[in-house]
Amino acid sequence: MDEADIRRAQRADLVLKDDLFKEAIQKLRDQAIEQFKSCKPGDAKELLNARMNYDVTERFVNVFDSIVRDGEYTKRRMIDAKAIKLHTPEHST
């Protein structure tokens, strides 16, 4: 994990905050919910399909969330490592 991970996380964060991305994800969620609502009660195949569509959308968003969290973790670790290095005896004079 390094600076590239941090940049990747920043890019993922920008995607998650992008209005067009948010609109597209919301539309996918709404479509899956509408599909679920319009299913006949005994139609297990269609209910499963609607659920899978919703789950795939959520997993897609979760990938971006995970990249952002990993980048934030990497950034904190790098900051902590620099702080520790600055406080070691060879750097304290």
Summary of the structure (lengths in Angstrom):
residues: 93
radius of gyration: 21.2
end to end distance: 30.5
largest distance: 75.9
contacts: 228
relative contact order: 0.16
helix: 86%
strand: 0%
